[in-house]
Amino acid sequence: MSVTSPRIPTATATDRPWLVPGARIAAIGGPLVLVVCNALVNFTPGWATVESTAQSVDVIRANPGIAEWVVATGVLAVVLLVPGIWAVAARLAPRSPVLAAIGAWLMATGYILSTVLSFTTLQTLYLAQTDVDVAEVGAQLDAQVSWVSIVVSACFAFGALGGGIVLAIAMLRQRAVVPLWAGLLLLLSEPVRMAGLILGLPVGPPLASLFITVAFAVVILRLPEVREAARPSS
């Protein structure tokens, strides 16, 4: 009498890496919507040079429709961009797992915190639709800046800048499958954004977001599938 042991299924490697659902839409659409948002902000007269709540109200009162689109595109960009960042990281992870994870965590967190800008714009839009003395109310709001707001803004800037650089390094380490120029575009994106903001160049932020769009598209659309793990060793 022979006894047959039950067959235990063995783990098999897949030749198709896991992707975030909707990866292509998120990774390309997110930064592309951000291009539109940045362009609306930076090319609307007076918006990029606003330094107070009262000035913000004046600009929004002159452009109420644009303000609504700024809020809508800003929020939509983050909704798409955050999973898009992780989708790119998932494609880079098989060869650069640590850099991909750190870069995605920083960059995604930074852009989540960027929603504070959209909600601040929305608050200012509500204020612009009232009959209050904007000069007085604006001065009171500007004088009550919370340390929480400062920390959130700093984390947004650090996360977006640092995360973009780390993800770019992960791309540059994969020269066999990612073109050099694509990694350089992502590496330059956030410094270009910061330079545009500091120097008052309206083309800076939308150009930076366009760099991210192209770099992410290259990774999502052109990076070959990882099959090394599925190949038998010789």
Salt bridges, closest charged atoms under 4 A:
ASP15 OD2 - ARG227 NE 3.99
GLU190 OE1 - ARG193 NE 2.85
GLU225 OE2 - ARG16 NH1 3.83
GLU225 OE2 - ARG91 NH2 3.96
GLU228 OE2 - ARG95 NH2 3.88
